[in-house]
């Protein structure tokens, strides 16, 4: 019984530690993305072509950032007379705005990419999968809608697909030559396919012909 409880506690603390580490990495990469946006230096490998995936959510992200800024000002006005409350809330509010803006900058400066060495599949500052051509078996334009909001990895006929959805949808599917162990945000998984969303899938597939 005690061994089971200890194992569960370790698992819980492990998940908490992984979540905190993910948040730290997202924030650090958010600052890098802000720098890249200001100096117009998108993270695209040499010789590669980038493809955005932010079109459908860009306005929503901007609205969230603006609302957060307005909320920060309103709360600061309300609690201005209570310094011991104002300062912590101000720090937390500024951090939240910067965190969200960093994620937005990550989407803008870290596009998917097709280049001489292979594919790069991104999701803002959290996901950056390097798929060399030797591990890629086929790339297909295929629109799939996934209703489950939590499942990042789905299993169909024993084949595991990691999906980077944009509003529940993916439109590009990469089939790997053989199951590949990939480091994903929630941990290491063995994956057979990677599916993701591209704003212009037809242009993406035309660029793929360059390396067919």
C-alpha positions as CSV (number, residue, x, y, z in Angstrom):
1,X,0.0,0.0,0.0
2,X,2.8,2.4,1.0
3,X,4.7,1.6,-2.2
4,X,1.6,2.4,-4.3
5,X,1.1,5.7,-2.5
6,X,4.8,6.6,-2.9
7,X,4.6,5.8,-6.6
8,X,1.5,7.9,-7.1
9,X,3.1,10.8,-5.2
10,X,6.3,10.6,-7.3
11,X,4.1,10.5,-10.5
12,X,2.2,13.6,-9.3
13,X,5.4,15.5,-8.4
14,X,6.9,14.4,-11.7
15,X,3.9,15.9,-13.7
16,X,4.1,19.1,-11.7
17,X,7.8,19.4,-12.3
18,X,7.3,18.8,-16.0
19,X,4.6,21.4,-16.2
20,X,6.7,24.0,-14.4
21,X,9.7,23.2,-16.7
22,X,7.5,23.6,-19.7
23,X,6.3,27.0,-18.5
24,X,9.9,28.1,-17.9
25,X,10.9,27.1,-21.4
26,X,7.9,28.7,-23.0
27,X,8.6,32.0,-21.2
28,X,12.3,31.9,-22.2
29,X,11.5,31.2,-25.8
30,X,8.8,33.9,-25.7
31,X,11.5,36.5,-25.0
32,X,13.6,35.1,-27.8
33,X,10.5,35.3,-30.1
34,X,9.9,38.9,-29.2
35,X,13.5,39.7,-30.2
36,X,13.1,37.9,-33.4
37,X,9.9,39.7,-34.2
38,X,11.4,43.1,-33.5
39,X,14.5,42.4,-35.6
40,X,12.5,40.5,-38.3
41,X,14.5,37.3,-37.8
42,X,12.1,34.4,-38.0
43,X,13.4,31.0,-36.9
44,X,13.7,29.4,-40.3
45,X,16.6,27.0,-41.2
46,X,19.1,28.2,-43.8
47,X,17.7,27.5,-47.3
48,X,14.3,26.6,-46.0
49,X,10.9,28.1,-46.7
50,X,8.6,29.0,-43.8
51,X,4.8,28.4,-43.7
52,X,2.6,30.0,-41.1
53,X,-0.2,28.4,-39.1
54,X,-1.6,31.4,-37.2
55,X,-4.1,32.9,-39.6
56,X,-7.2,31.5,-37.9
57,X,-6.3,32.4,-34.4
58,X,-4.2,35.6,-34.9
59,X,-7.1,38.0,-34.2
60,X,-8.2,36.0,-31.1
61,X,-4.7,36.1,-29.7
62,X,-4.4,39.8,-30.3
63,X,-7.8,40.4,-28.6
64,X,-6.7,38.4,-25.6
65,X,-3.5,40.4,-25.3
66,X,-5.4,43.7,-25.6
67,X,-8.0,42.6,-23.0
68,X,-5.2,41.6,-20.6
69,X,-3.6,45.0,-21.0
70,X,-6.9,46.8,-20.3
71,X,-7.6,44.5,-17.4
72,X,-4.2,45.3,-16.0
73,X,-4.8,49.1,-16.1
74,X,-8.4,48.8,-14.6
75,X,-7.2,46.5,-11.7
76,X,-4.3,48.9,-11.0
77,X,-6.7,51.9,-10.8
78,X,-9.0,50.0,-8.4
79,X,-6.3,48.9,-6.0
80,X,-4.1,51.9,-6.3
81,X,-4.6,52.9,-2.6
82,X,-3.6,49.5,-1.3
83,X,0.1,49.2,-2.1
84,X,0.5,45.8,-0.5
85,X,-2.2,44.5,-2.9
86,X,-1.3,46.7,-5.9
87,X,2.3,45.7,-6.3
88,X,1.8,41.8,-6.4
89,X,-1.2,42.2,-8.8
90,X,0.8,44.6,-11.0
91,X,3.7,42.1,-11.2
92,X,1.4,39.2,-11.9
93,X,-0.6,41.2,-14.5
94,X,2.5,42.4,-16.4
95,X,4.0,38.8,-16.3
96,X,0.7,37.4,-17.8
97,X,0.6,40.0,-20.6
98,X,4.3,39.3,-21.5
99,X,3.7,35.6,-21.3
100,X,0.8,35.7,-23.8
101,X,2.6,38.2,-26.1
102,X,5.6,35.8,-26.1
103,X,3.3,33.0,-27.3
104,X,1.9,35.2,-30.0
105,X,5.4,36.2,-31.1
106,X,6.3,32.5,-31.1
107,X,3.6,31.7,-33.6
108,X,4.7,34.5,-35.9
109,X,8.5,33.8,-35.8
110,X,8.5,30.0,-35.6
111,X,6.7,28.8,-38.7
112,X,6.7,25.3,-40.1
113,X,9.5,24.9,-42.6
114,X,10.6,22.9,-45.6
115,X,14.2,22.8,-46.4
116,X,17.1,20.8,-47.9
117,X,17.6,18.9,-44.7
118,X,13.9,18.1,-44.0
119,X,10.8,19.4,-42.2
120,X,10.4,21.5,-39.1
121,X,7.0,21.2,-37.4
122,X,6.3,24.0,-34.9
123,X,3.7,25.1,-32.4
124,X,4.6,28.5,-31.1
125,X,7.4,28.3,-28.5
126,X,6.5,24.8,-27.2
127,X,6.9,22.4,-30.1
128,X,9.8,22.2,-32.6
129,X,10.1,18.8,-34.3
130,X,13.0,18.2,-36.6
131,X,12.1,15.6,-39.2
132,X,15.0,14.8,-41.6
133,X,14.1,13.6,-45.0
134,X,15.5,10.1,-44.3
135,X,12.7,9.6,-41.6
136,X,9.9,10.9,-43.8
137,X,8.1,8.3,-45.9
138,X,5.2,10.5,-47.3
139,X,3.6,13.8,-46.9
140,X,-0.1,14.2,-47.7
141,X,-2.6,17.1,-47.7
142,X,-5.4,15.7,-45.6
143,X,-7.9,17.6,-43.5
144,X,-8.9,16.0,-40.2
145,X,-11.1,17.3,-37.5
146,X,-10.4,16.1,-33.9
147,X,-13.1,16.8,-31.4
148,X,-11.2,15.6,-28.3
149,X,-9.5,18.7,-26.9
150,X,-7.0,16.8,-24.6
151,X,-5.7,14.0,-26.8
152,X,-2.5,15.0,-28.6
153,X,-1.7,11.5,-29.6
154,X,-4.4,9.3,-31.2
155,X,-4.2,5.6,-32.1
156,X,-5.8,4.2,-35.3
157,X,-5.2,0.6,-36.4
158,X,-2.2,0.5,-34.0
159,X,-0.6,3.5,-35.6
160,X,0.1,6.5,-33.3
161,X,-0.4,10.1,-34.7
162,X,0.8,13.2,-32.9
163,X,-1.5,16.1,-33.9
164,X,-0.8,19.8,-33.7
165,X,-4.3,21.1,-34.2
166,X,-5.4,24.6,-35.0
167,X,-9.1,25.0,-33.9
168,X,-9.5,21.2,-33.8
169,X,-8.2,20.8,-37.4
170,X,-5.1,19.5,-39.1
171,X,-4.5,19.5,-42.9
172,X,-1.0,18.1,-43.5
173,X,0.0,14.5,-42.5
174,X,3.5,13.2,-42.4
175,X,3.9,9.5,-42.4
176,X,7.3,8.3,-41.0
177,X,9.4,5.6,-42.5
178,X,9.3,3.7,-39.1
179,X,8.0,4.5,-35.6
180,X,10.1,7.3,-34.2
181,X,10.7,8.3,-30.6
182,X,10.0,12.1,-30.3
183,X,10.3,14.4,-27.4
184,X,6.8,16.0,-27.1
185,X,5.6,18.6,-24.6
186,X,4.1,15.9,-22.3
187,X,7.0,13.5,-22.6
188,X,8.7,11.1,-25.0
189,X,6.4,9.0,-27.3
190,X,6.9,6.6,-30.2
191,X,5.1,8.1,-33.2
192,X,4.1,6.8,-36.6
193,X,2.6,10.0,-38.1
194,X,2.7,13.7,-37.4
195,X,-0.3,15.8,-38.4
196,X,-0.4,19.6,-38.3
197,X,-2.1,22.7,-39.7
198,X,-0.8,25.1,-42.3
199,X,-2.5,28.3,-43.4
200,X,-1.8,27.5,-47.1
201,X,-1.6,23.8,-47.5
202,X,-1.5,24.0,-51.4
203,X,1.6,26.2,-51.3
204,X,3.1,23.8,-48.7
205,X,2.6,20.8,-51.0
206,X,3.9,22.7,-54.0
207,X,7.1,23.4,-52.1
208,X,7.2,19.7,-51.1
209,X,7.6,18.8,-54.8
210,X,11.0,20.5,-54.8
211,X,12.2,17.7,-52.6
212,X,10.1,14.8,-54.0
